[in-house]
């Protein structure tokens, strides 16, 4: 649909409307993929809830406990937790292979 109002042309696009629905479907697909990956790792929603609540309580516990130290070294954020020892190490990426006919020990062009 298009038209002119006070000498200014306008047009509407159905592409915006379908784009909103495609964006919603994509967001749902990403969410579902994350859920499937969580299930593959053996993590349940209750495990995630416990992790979130423990992280939240560790962040809020110094202020909730009524600490009177007033910004001393003990009020700093907790040290980051190292990854578990069972985490696989990422192997190094090998260098790319030379295309045929360039360099190497081949008998071509020698």
MOPAC internal coordinates of N, CA, C and O (Angstrom, degrees):
PM7 1SCF
backbone

  N    0.0000 0     0.00 0     0.00 0    0    0    0
  C    1.4380 1     0.00 0     0.00 0    1    0    0
  C    1.5277 1   107.62 1     0.00 0    2    1    0
  O    1.2310 1   120.73 1   -42.90 1    3    2    1
  N    1.3069 1   116.21 1   137.10 1    3    2    1
  C    1.4559 1   119.84 1   178.42 1    5    3    2
  C    1.5206 1   108.81 1  -144.84 1    6    5    3
  O    1.2310 1   120.61 1   -14.08 1    7    6    5
  N    1.3109 1   116.44 1   165.92 1    7    6    5
  C    1.4491 1   120.54 1  -179.38 1    9    7    6
  C    1.5088 1   111.16 1  -176.42 1   10    9    7
  O    1.2310 1   121.20 1     8.00 1   11   10    9
  N    1.3206 1   115.31 1  -172.00 1   11   10    9
  C    1.4590 1   121.19 1   179.94 1   13   11   10
  C    1.5270 1   108.47 1  -133.96 1   14   13   11
  O    1.2310 1   121.09 1   -50.44 1   15   14   13
  N    1.3376 1   115.52 1   129.56 1   15   14   13
  C    1.4550 1   121.48 1   176.31 1   17   15   14
  C    1.5222 1   106.77 1  -125.87 1   18   17   15
  O    1.2310 1   120.80 1   -57.99 1   19   18   17
  N    1.3152 1   116.07 1   122.01 1   19   18   17
  C    1.4643 1   123.17 1   178.57 1   21   19   18
  C    1.5222 1   111.29 1    51.98 1   22   21   19
  O    1.2310 1   120.77 1  -140.03 1   23   22   21
  N    1.3283 1   116.13 1    39.97 1   23   22   21
  C    1.4560 1   120.91 1   177.03 1   25   23   22
  C    1.5233 1   114.90 1    81.14 1   26   25   23
  O    1.2310 1   119.79 1  -176.79 1   27   26   25
  N    1.3361 1   118.01 1     3.21 1   27   26   25
  C    1.4640 1   121.97 1  -179.71 1   29   27   26
  C    1.5224 1   108.41 1  -108.89 1   30   29   27
  O    1.2310 1   120.43 1   -54.26 1   31   30   29
  N    1.3168 1   116.79 1   125.74 1   31   30   29
  C    1.4572 1   121.42 1   179.86 1   33   31   30
  C    1.5251 1   110.02 1   -81.14 1   34   33   31
  O    1.2310 1   121.15 1   -33.33 1   35   34   33
  N    1.3022 1   115.41 1   146.67 1   35   34   33
  C    1.4529 1   120.04 1   176.12 1   37   35   34
  C    1.5214 1   108.24 1  -142.90 1   38   37   35
  O    1.2310 1   121.20 1   -21.88 1   39   38   37
  N    1.3146 1   115.31 1   158.12 1   39   38   37
  C    1.4609 1   120.67 1   173.84 1   41   39   38
  C    1.5224 1   107.72 1  -150.73 1   42   41   39
  O    1.2310 1   121.51 1   -32.74 1   43   42   41
  N    1.2990 1   114.72 1   147.26 1   43   42   41
  C    1.4618 1   119.62 1   177.53 1   45   43   42
  C    1.5086 1   108.56 1  -104.78 1   46   45   43
  O    1.2310 1   121.00 1   -25.60 1   47   46   45
  N    1.2994 1   115.69 1   154.40 1   47   46   45
  C    1.4533 1   120.46 1  -176.95 1   49   47   46
  C    1.5195 1   109.71 1  -124.69 1   50   49   47
  O    1.2310 1   121.33 1   -46.37 1   51   50   49
  N    1.3106 1   115.06 1   133.63 1   51   50   49
  C    1.4534 1   119.09 1   175.25 1   53   51   50
  C    1.5276 1   110.46 1   -79.43 1   54   53   51
  O    1.2310 1   120.24 1   166.27 1   55   54   53
  N    1.3320 1   117.15 1   -13.73 1   55   54   53
  C    1.4572 1   121.55 1   178.99 1   57   55   54
  C    1.5189 1   112.17 1   -63.52 1   58   57   55
  O    1.2310 1   120.05 1   146.40 1   59   58   57
  N    1.3117 1   117.50 1   -33.60 1   59   58   57
  C    1.4591 1   120.51 1   178.48 1   61   59   58
  C    1.5227 1   109.91 1   -66.75 1   62   61   59
  O    1.2310 1   120.84 1   138.19 1   63   62   61
  N    1.3199 1   116.00 1   -41.81 1   63   62   61
  C    1.4560 1   119.13 1  -179.11 1   65   63   62
  C    1.5183 1   111.45 1   -63.96 1   66   65   63
  O    1.2310 1   119.99 1   136.88 1   67   66   65
  N    1.3181 1   117.62 1   -43.12 1   67   66   65
  C    1.4654 1   119.29 1   179.97 1   69   67   66
  C    1.5301 1   109.99 1   -72.21 1   70   69   67
  O    1.2310 1   120.32 1   149.59 1   71   70   69
  N    1.3239 1   116.99 1   -30.41 1   71   70   69
  C    1.4663 1   120.24 1   178.23 1   73   71   70
  C    1.5180 1   112.55 1   -63.12 1   74   73   71
  O    1.2310 1   120.77 1   143.34 1   75   74   73
  N    1.3156 1   116.13 1   -36.66 1   75   74   73
  C    1.4666 1   120.14 1   177.71 1   77   75   74
  C    1.5281 1   110.06 1   -62.93 1   78   77   75
  O    1.2310 1   120.72 1   135.09 1   79   78   77
  N    1.3341 1   116.22 1   -44.91 1   79   78   77
  C    1.4699 1   119.94 1  -179.78 1   81   79   78
  C    1.5253 1   111.11 1   -67.58 1   82   81   79
  O    1.2310 1   120.42 1   140.85 1   83   82   81
  N    1.3441 1   116.80 1   -39.15 1   83   82   81
  C    1.4697 1   118.92 1   177.80 1   85   83   82
  C    1.5288 1   110.91 1   -65.21 1   86   85   83
  O    1.2310 1   120.26 1   142.55 1   87   86   85
  N    1.3181 1   117.11 1   -37.45 1   87   86   85
  C    1.4667 1   120.63 1   176.59 1   89   87   86
  C    1.5174 1   111.96 1   -64.05 1   90   89   87
  O    1.2310 1   120.38 1   139.09 1   91   90   89
  N    1.3276 1   116.87 1   -40.91 1   91   90   89
  C    1.4592 1   120.78 1   178.09 1   93   91   90
  C    1.5300 1   110.48 1   -64.23 1   94   93   91
  O    1.2310 1   120.52 1   136.00 1   95   94   93
  N    1.3278 1   116.62 1   -44.00 1   95   94   93
  C    1.4715 1   120.00 1   178.82 1   97   95   94
  C    1.5193 1   110.74 1   -63.20 1   98   97   95
  O    1.2310 1   120.01 1   139.83 1   99   98   97
  N    1.3388 1   117.58 1   -40.17 1   99   98   97
  C    1.4604 1   120.63 1   178.55 1  101   99   98
  C    1.5302 1   111.14 1   -64.56 1  102  101   99
  O    1.2310 1   120.10 1   138.94 1  103  102  101
  N    1.3325 1   117.41 1   -41.06 1  103  102  101
  C    1.4689 1   120.58 1   178.58 1  105  103  102
  C    1.5251 1   110.80 1   -63.85 1  106  105  103
  O    1.2310 1   120.45 1   139.43 1  107  106  105
  N    1.3319 1   116.74 1   -40.57 1  107  106  105
  C    1.4663 1   119.69 1   177.27 1  109  107  106
  C    1.5321 1   111.38 1   -65.25 1  110  109  107
  O    1.2310 1   120.17 1   140.94 1  111  110  109
  N    1.3268 1   117.28 1   -39.06 1  111  110  109
  C    1.4641 1   120.70 1   178.82 1  113  111  110
  C    1.5237 1   111.00 1   -64.78 1  114  113  111
  O    1.2310 1   119.92 1   139.60 1  115  114  113
  N    1.3184 1   117.77 1   -40.40 1  115  114  113
  C    1.4687 1   121.14 1   178.27 1  117  115  114
  C    1.5200 1   110.45 1   -65.45 1  118  117  115
  O    1.2310 1   120.59 1   138.06 1  119  118  117
  N    1.3251 1   116.48 1   -41.94 1  119  118  117
  C    1.4647 1   120.39 1   178.37 1  121  119  118
  C    1.5246 1   110.75 1   -62.42 1  122  121  119
  O    1.2310 1   120.38 1   135.45 1  123  122  121
  N    1.3192 1   116.88 1   -44.55 1  123  122  121
  C    1.4644 1   120.94 1   179.87 1  125  123  122
  C    1.5275 1   110.68 1   -65.17 1  126  125  123
  O    1.2310 1   119.99 1   141.35 1  127  126  125
  N    1.3224 1   117.62 1   -38.65 1  127  126  125
  C    1.4616 1   120.92 1   176.72 1  129  127  126
  C    1.5178 1   111.78 1   -63.04 1  130  129  127
  O    1.2310 1   120.15 1   140.48 1  131  130  129
  N    1.3136 1   117.31 1   -39.52 1  131  130  129
  C    1.4631 1   120.62 1   176.34 1  133  131  130
  C    1.5178 1   111.68 1   -64.64 1  134  133  131
  O    1.2310 1   120.97 1   141.17 1  135  134  133
  N    1.3322 1   115.75 1   -38.83 1  135  134  133
  C    1.4662 1   119.97 1   177.94 1  137  135  134
  C    1.5281 1   110.51 1   -64.67 1  138  137  135
  O    1.2310 1   120.33 1   136.69 1  139  138  137
  N    1.3333 1   116.98 1   -43.31 1  139  138  137
  C    1.4681 1   120.04 1   178.65 1  141  139  138
  C    1.5304 1   111.33 1   -63.04 1  142  141  139
  O    1.2310 1   120.07 1   140.16 1  143  142  141
  N    1.3315 1   117.47 1   -39.84 1  143  142  141
  C    1.4646 1   121.04 1   178.63 1  145  143  142
  C    1.5235 1   110.20 1   -65.70 1  146  145  143
  O    1.2310 1   120.15 1   141.16 1  147  146  145
  N    1.3139 1   117.32 1   -38.84 1  147  146  145
  C    1.4625 1   121.21 1   177.76 1  149  147  146
  C    1.5232 1   110.05 1   -63.09 1  150  149  147
  O    1.2310 1   120.14 1   138.72 1  151  150  149
  N    1.3285 1   117.33 1   -41.28 1  151  150  149
  C    1.4610 1   121.10 1   178.30 1  153  151  150
  C    1.5285 1   110.77 1   -66.16 1  154  153  151
  O    1.2310 1   120.03 1   142.70 1  155  154  153
  N    1.3319 1   117.55 1   -37.30 1  155  154  153
  C    1.4648 1   121.15 1   179.30 1  157  155  154
  C    1.5286 1   110.94 1   -65.10 1  158  157  155
  O    1.2310 1   120.10 1   147.59 1  159  158  157
  N    1.3320 1   117.41 1   -32.41 1  159  158  157
  C    1.4564 1   121.55 1   177.79 1  161  159  158
  C    1.5187 1   112.13 1   -78.27 1  162  161  159
  O    1.2310 1   120.30 1   169.05 1  163  162  161
  N    1.3206 1   117.03 1   -10.95 1  163  162  161
  C    1.4570 1   120.69 1   179.87 1  165  163  162
  C    1.5174 1   113.47 1    86.90 1  166  165  163
  O    1.2310 1   120.22 1  -161.84 1  167  166  165
  N    1.3152 1   117.18 1    18.16 1  167  166  165
  C    1.4567 1   121.79 1   179.34 1  169  167  166
  C    1.5246 1   108.98 1   -96.51 1  170  169  167
  O    1.2310 1   120.63 1   -44.18 1  171  170  169
  N    1.3253 1   116.41 1   135.82 1  171  170  169
  C    1.4572 1   119.88 1   177.58 1  173  171  170
  C    1.5292 1   109.32 1  -104.37 1  174  173  171
  O    1.2310 1   121.07 1   -11.92 1  175  174  173
  N    1.3248 1   115.56 1   168.08 1  175  174  173
  C    1.4698 1   119.34 1   179.20 1  177  175  174
  C    1.5234 1   111.38 1   -64.13 1  178  177  175
  O    1.2310 1   120.16 1   147.50 1  179  178  177
  N    1.3498 1   117.30 1   -32.50 1  179  178  177
  C    1.4642 1   118.95 1   178.44 1  181  179  178
  C    1.5306 1   110.40 1   -68.82 1  182  181  179
  O    1.2310 1   119.75 1   146.04 1  183  182  181
  N    1.3492 1   118.08 1   -33.96 1  183  182  181
  C    1.4672 1   120.25 1   176.01 1  185  183  182
  C    1.5283 1   110.37 1   -63.15 1  186  185  183
  O    1.2310 1   120.85 1   136.86 1  187  186  185
  N    1.3216 1   115.97 1   -43.14 1  187  186  185
  C    1.4661 1   120.25 1   179.68 1  189  187  186
  C    1.5236 1   110.09 1   -64.66 1  190  189  187
  O    1.2310 1   120.21 1   140.05 1  191  190  189
  N    1.3302 1   117.20 1   -39.95 1  191  190  189
  C    1.4627 1   121.09 1   178.85 1  193  191  190
  C    1.5302 1   110.04 1   -62.05 1  194  193  191
  O    1.2310 1   120.35 1   137.27 1  195  194  193
  N    1.3463 1   116.93 1   -42.73 1  195  194  193
  C    1.4653 1   120.19 1   179.06 1  197  195  194
  C    1.5192 1   111.22 1   -64.94 1  198  197  195
  O    1.2310 1   120.34 1   138.56 1  199  198  197
  N    1.3375 1   116.96 1   -41.44 1  199  198  197
  C    1.4680 1   120.32 1   178.63 1  201  199  198
  C    1.5215 1   110.85 1   -62.32 1  202  201  199
  O    1.2310 1   120.79 1   137.07 1  203  202  201
  N    1.3263 1   116.09 1   -42.93 1  203  202  201
  C    1.4608 1   119.53 1  -179.17 1  205  203  202
  C    1.5216 1   111.26 1   -66.98 1  206  205  203
  O    1.2310 1   120.49 1   138.32 1  207  206  205
  N    1.3353 1   116.66 1   -41.68 1  207  206  205
  C    1.4604 1   118.10 1  -178.64 1  209  207  206
  C    1.5224 1   111.22 1   -69.53 1  210  209  207
  O    1.2310 1   119.97 1   144.32 1  211  210  209
  N    1.3316 1   117.65 1   -35.68 1  211  210  209
  C    1.4721 1   118.75 1   178.10 1  213  211  210
  C    1.5232 1   110.68 1   -70.27 1  214  213  211
  O    1.2310 1   120.00 1   143.63 1  215  214  213
  N    1.3212 1   117.60 1   -36.37 1  215  214  213
  C    1.4589 1   120.21 1   177.00 1  217  215  214
  C    1.5190 1   110.54 1   -66.90 1  218  217  215
  O    1.2310 1   120.68 1   138.87 1  219  218  217
  N    1.3214 1   116.31 1   -41.13 1  219  218  217
  C    1.4630 1   120.00 1   179.23 1  221  219  218
  C    1.5203 1   111.19 1   -66.61 1  222  221  219
  O    1.2310 1   120.38 1   138.76 1  223  222  221
  N    1.3343 1   116.87 1   -41.24 1  223  222  221
  C    1.4586 1   119.02 1  -178.69 1  225  223  222
  C    1.5245 1   111.35 1   -69.77 1  226  225  223
  O    1.2310 1   119.79 1   148.17 1  227  226  225
  N    1.3362 1   118.01 1   -31.83 1  227  226  225
  C    1.4636 1   119.02 1   178.76 1  229  227  226
  C    1.5243 1   110.85 1   -72.12 1  230  229  227
  O    1.2310 1   120.00 1   152.82 1  231  230  229
  N    1.3161 1   117.61 1   -27.18 1  231  230  229
  C    1.4630 1   121.12 1   178.23 1  233  231  230
  C    1.5222 1   109.91 1   -77.60 1  234  233  231
  O    1.2310 1   119.90 1   141.49 1  235  234  233
  N    1.3224 1   117.80 1   -38.51 1  235  234  233
  C    1.4596 1   120.52 1  -175.38 1  237  235  234
  C    1.5225 1   113.68 1   -93.00 1  238  237  235
  O    1.2310 1   119.25 1   169.39 1  239  238  237
  N    1.3247 1   119.04 1   -10.61 1  239  238  237
  C    1.4603 1   119.77 1  -174.76 1  241  239  238
  C    1.5259 1   114.50 1   -64.71 1  242  241  239
  O    1.2310 1   117.92 1   143.14 1  243  242  241
  N    1.3519 1   121.57 1   -36.86 1  243  242  241
  C    1.4656 1   117.67 1   178.59 1  245  243  242
  C    1.5252 1   113.05 1   -61.01 1  246  245  243
  O    1.2310 1   119.68 1   140.93 1  247  246  245
  N    1.3289 1   118.21 1   -39.07 1  247  246  245
  C    1.4581 1   119.12 1  -179.57 1  249  247  246
  C    1.5208 1   110.79 1   -79.46 1  250  249  247
  O    1.2310 1   120.17 1   148.78 1  251  250  249
  N    1.3441 1   117.28 1   -31.22 1  251  250  249
  C    1.4558 1   119.79 1  -178.85 1  253  251  250
  C    1.5251 1   111.18 1   -73.62 1  254  253  251
  O    1.2310 1   120.16 1   153.91 1  255  254  253
  N    1.3304 1   117.30 1   -26.09 1  255  254  253
  C    1.4520 1   120.45 1  -177.66 1  257  255  254
  C    1.5070 1   113.42 1   -79.40 1  258  257  255
  O    1.2310 1   119.45 1   174.12 1  259  258  257
  N    1.3187 1   118.66 1    -5.88 1  259  258  257
  C    1.4572 1   121.34 1   178.52 1  261  259  258
  C    1.5171 1   112.24 1    72.24 1  262  261  259
  O    1.2310 1   120.47 1  -140.60 1  263  262  261
  N    1.3111 1   116.70 1    39.40 1  263  262  261
  C    1.4539 1   121.27 1  -179.30 1  265  263  262
  C    1.5251 1   109.95 1   -62.90 1  266  265  263
  O    1.2310 1   120.44 1   -41.55 1  267  266  265
  N    1.3315 1   116.77 1   138.45 1  267  266  265
  C    1.4631 1   120.68 1  -179.33 1  269  267  266
  C    1.5207 1   111.69 1  -112.32 1  270  269  267
  O    1.2310 1   119.94 1  -164.23 1  271  270  269
  N    1.3312 1   117.73 1    15.77 1  271  270  269
  C    1.4596 1   119.37 1  -178.21 1  273  271  270
  C    1.5113 1   111.60 1   -72.45 1  274  273  271
  O    1.2310 1   119.69 1   151.47 1  275  274  273
  N    1.3490 1   118.20 1   -28.53 1  275  274  273
  C    1.4562 1   120.41 1   173.50 1  277  275  274
  C    1.4998 1   114.86 1    74.27 1  278  277  275
  O    1.2310 1   119.28 1  -130.65 1  279  278  277
  N    1.3102 1   118.97 1    49.35 1  279  278  277
  C    1.4465 1   121.25 1   172.43 1  281  279  278
  C    1.5084 1   114.40 1    86.96 1  282  281  279
  O    1.2310 1   119.32 1  -154.05 1  283  282  281
  N    1.2973 1   118.91 1    25.95 1  283  282  281
  C    1.4565 1   121.05 1   177.72 1  285  283  282
  C    1.5151 1   111.41 1   -75.36 1  286  285  283
  O    1.2310 1   120.70 1     2.74 1  287  286  285
  N    1.3279 1   116.26 1  -177.26 1  287  286  285
  C    1.4610 1   120.21 1  -178.57 1  289  287  286
  C    1.5252 1   112.73 1   -61.52 1  290  289  287
  O    1.2310 1   119.27 1   154.01 1  291  290  289
  N    1.3048 1   119.01 1   -25.99 1  291  290  289
  C    1.4542 1   121.27 1  -179.85 1  293  291  290
  C    1.5167 1   113.70 1   -72.57 1  294  293  291
  O    1.2310 1   119.93 1   167.82 1  295  294  293
  N    1.3325 1   117.74 1   -12.18 1  295  294  293
  C    1.4564 1   120.59 1  -179.10 1  297  295  294
  C    1.5236 1   112.39 1   -89.93 1  298  297  295
  O    1.2310 1   119.39 1  -178.04 1  299  298  297
  N    1.3017 1   118.76 1     1.96 1  299  298  297
  C    1.4552 1   121.95 1  -179.38 1  301  299  298
  C    1.5244 1   109.85 1   -69.48 1  302  301  299
  O    1.2310 1   121.00 1   -18.59 1  303  302  301
  N    1.3076 1   115.70 1   161.41 1  303  302  301
  C    1.4650 1   121.10 1   178.86 1  305  303  302
  C    1.5271 1   109.32 1   -64.19 1  306  305  303
  O    1.2310 1   120.03 1   -31.36 1  307  306  305
  N    1.3269 1   117.55 1   148.64 1  307  306  305
  C    1.4618 1   119.79 1  -179.92 1  309  307  306
  C    1.5274 1   111.08 1   -64.59 1  310  309  307
  O    1.2310 1   121.17 1   -29.01 1  311  310  309
  N    1.3228 1   115.36 1   150.99 1  311  310  309
  C    1.4644 1   120.64 1   179.95 1  313  311  310
  C    1.5256 1   109.12 1   -65.91 1  314  313  311
  O    1.2310 1   119.98 1   -33.22 1  315  314  313
  N    1.3441 1   117.64 1   146.78 1  315  314  313
  C    1.4591 1   119.69 1   179.03 1  317  315  314
  C    1.5221 1   111.31 1   -64.67 1  318  317  315
  O    1.2310 1   121.16 1   -34.72 1  319  318  317
  N    1.3110 1   115.38 1   145.28 1  319  318  317
  C    1.4543 1   121.49 1  -179.22 1  321  319  318
  C    1.5209 1   108.46 1   -85.00 1  322  321  319
  O    1.2310 1   119.63 1   -51.00 1  323  322  321
  N    1.3388 1   118.30 1   129.00 1  323  322  321
  C    1.4694 1   119.70 1   179.07 1  325  323  322
  C    1.5260 1   110.02 1   -68.75 1  326  325  323
  O    1.2310 1   120.12 1   -24.56 1  327  326  325
  N    1.3370 1   117.37 1   155.44 1  327  326  325
  C    1.4637 1   119.45 1   179.36 1  329  327  326
  C    1.5233 1   110.51 1   -65.56 1  330  329  327
  O    1.2310 1   120.18 1   -23.66 1  331  330  329
  N    1.3235 1   117.26 1   156.34 1  331  330  329
  C    1.4605 1   119.74 1   179.67 1  333  331  330
  C    1.5227 1   111.08 1   -62.61 1  334  333  331
  O    1.2310 1   121.34 1   -28.61 1  335  334  333
  N    1.3464 1   115.04 1   151.39 1  335  334  333
  C    1.4625 1   120.10 1  -177.18 1  337  335  334
  C    1.5196 1   111.96 1   -66.43 1  338  337  335
  O    1.2310 1   119.53 1   158.63 1  339  338  337
  N    1.3207 1   118.51 1   -21.37 1  339  338  337
  C    1.4493 1   121.18 1  -177.70 1  341  339  338
  C    1.5260 1   112.79 1   -84.01 1  342  341  339
  O    1.2310 1   119.52 1  -179.06 1  343  342  341
  N    1.3385 1   118.52 1     0.94 1  343  342  341
  C    1.4590 1   120.42 1  -179.66 1  345  343  342
  C    1.5255 1   109.27 1   -69.85 1  346  345  343
  O    1.2310 1   120.08 1   -48.95 1  347  346  345
  N    1.3458 1   117.46 1   131.05 1  347  346  345
  C    1.4630 1   119.71 1  -178.49 1  349  347  346
  C    1.5240 1   110.65 1   -71.06 1  350  349  347
  O    1.2310 1   121.05 1   -37.42 1  351  350  349
  N    1.3105 1   115.59 1   142.58 1  351  350  349
  C    1.4558 1   120.94 1   177.48 1  353  351  350
  C    1.5227 1   108.58 1   -79.61 1  354  353  351
  O    1.2310 1   120.32 1   -34.81 1  355  354  353
  N    1.3186 1   117.00 1   145.19 1  355  354  353
  C    1.4529 1   121.03 1   178.97 1  357  355  354
  C    1.5221 1   108.81 1   -79.77 1  358  357  355
  O    1.2310 1   119.75 1   -54.73 1  359  358  357
  N    1.3427 1   118.09 1   125.27 1  359  358  357
  C    1.4581 1   119.56 1  -179.83 1  361  359  358
  C    1.5234 1   110.52 1   -70.26 1  362  361  359
  O    1.2310 1   120.00 1   -27.87 1  363  362  361
  N    1.3258 1   117.61 1   152.13 1  363  362  361
  C    1.4625 1   119.54 1   179.44 1  365  363  362
  C    1.5250 1   110.27 1   -68.63 1  366  365  363
  O    1.2310 1   120.78 1   -28.11 1  367  366  365
  N    1.3226 1   116.12 1   151.89 1  367  366  365
  C    1.4548 1   121.54 1  -179.86 1  369  367  366
  C    1.5287 1   108.29 1   -86.00 1  370  369  367
  O    1.2310 1   119.79 1   -54.58 1  371  370  369
  N    1.3476 1   118.00 1   125.42 1  371  370  369
  C    1.4628 1   119.68 1  -179.35 1  373  371  370
  C    1.5286 1   110.71 1   -70.81 1  374  373  371
  O    1.2310 1   119.89 1   -24.72 1  375  374  373
  N    1.3360 1   117.81 1   155.28 1  375  374  373
  C    1.4678 1   120.03 1   178.46 1  377  375  374
  C    1.5277 1   109.76 1   -68.13 1  378  377  375
  O    1.2310 1   120.14 1   -26.05 1  379  378  377
  N    1.3195 1   117.33 1   153.95 1  379  378  377
  C    1.4634 1   119.45 1  -179.34 1  381  379  378
  C    1.5226 1   111.26 1   -67.64 1  382  381  379
  O    1.2310 1   121.15 1   -32.54 1  383  382  381
  N    1.3143 1   115.40 1   147.46 1  383  382  381
  C    1.4637 1   120.51 1   179.12 1  385  383  382
  C    1.5196 1   109.15 1   -75.55 1  386  385  383
  O    1.2310 1   120.89 1   -33.73 1  387  386  385
  N    1.3399 1   115.91 1   146.27 1  387  386  385
  C    1.4630 1   120.81 1   178.49 1  389  387  386
  C    1.5248 1   108.94 1   -73.29 1  390  389  387
  O    1.2310 1   119.92 1   -40.07 1  391  390  389
  N    1.3318 1   117.75 1   139.93 1  391  390  389
  C    1.4611 1   119.97 1   177.83 1  393  391  390
  C    1.5316 1   110.35 1   -63.19 1  394  393  391
  O    1.2310 1   119.91 1   -27.20 1  395  394  393
  N    1.3221 1   117.77 1   152.80 1  395  394  393
  C    1.4662 1   119.62 1  -179.63 1  397  395  394
  C    1.5227 1   111.07 1   -60.27 1  398  397  395
  O    1.2310 1   121.05 1   -39.73 1  399  398  397
  N    1.3214 1   115.60 1   140.27 1  399  398  397
  C    1.4520 1   121.14 1   177.36 1  401  399  398
  C    1.5086 1   114.22 1    89.31 1  402  401  399
  O    1.2310 1   119.34 1   178.49 1  403  402  401
  N    1.3240 1   118.87 1    -1.51 1  403  402  401
  C    1.4618 1   120.54 1   178.60 1  405  403  402
  C    1.5177 1   109.18 1  -120.72 1  406  405  403
  O    1.2310 1   120.59 1   -71.29 1  407  406  405
  N    1.3113 1   116.47 1   108.71 1  407  406  405
  C    1.4650 1   120.08 1   178.34 1  409  407  406
  C    1.5071 1   111.14 1    74.72 1  410  409  407
  O    1.2310 1   121.32 1    16.16 1  411  410  409
  N    1.2878 1   115.09 1  -163.84 1  411  410  409
  C    1.4499 1   120.27 1   178.84 1  413  411  410
  C    1.5253 1   112.18 1    82.91 1  414  413  411
  O    1.2310 1   120.22 1     7.16 1  415  414  413
  N    1.3159 1   117.18 1  -172.84 1  415  414  413
  C    1.4647 1   121.85 1  -176.43 1  417  415  414
  C    1.5235 1   111.31 1  -106.30 1  418  417  415
  O    1.2310 1   119.61 1  -165.75 1  419  418  417
  N    1.3087 1   118.35 1    14.25 1  419  418  417
  C    1.4657 1   121.15 1  -179.29 1  421  419  418
  C    1.5081 1   112.01 1   -65.50 1  422  421  419
  O    1.2310 1   120.29 1   -23.15 1  423  422  421
  N    1.3217 1   117.05 1   156.85 1  423  422  421
  C    1.4534 1   122.09 1  -177.68 1  425  423  422
  C    1.5194 1   113.71 1   -82.03 1  426  425  423
  O    1.2310 1   119.33 1   178.93 1  427  426  425
  N    1.3033 1   118.89 1    -1.07 1  427  426  425
  C    1.4503 1   121.52 1  -178.00 1  429  427  426
  C    1.5233 1   111.28 1   -73.34 1  430  429  427
  O    1.2310 1   119.91 1   -47.14 1  431  430  429
  N    1.3147 1   117.77 1   132.86 1  431  430  429
  C    1.4492 1   122.89 1   174.10 1  433  431  430
  C    1.5116 1   114.53 1    69.98 1  434  433  431
  O    1.2310 1   119.13 1  -164.89 1  435  434  433
  N    1.3067 1   119.26 1    15.11 1  435  434  433
  C    1.4628 1   120.38 1  -178.53 1  437  435  434
  C    1.4916 1   111.59 1   -96.00 1  438  437  435
  O    1.2310 1   120.10 1   180.00 1  439  438  437

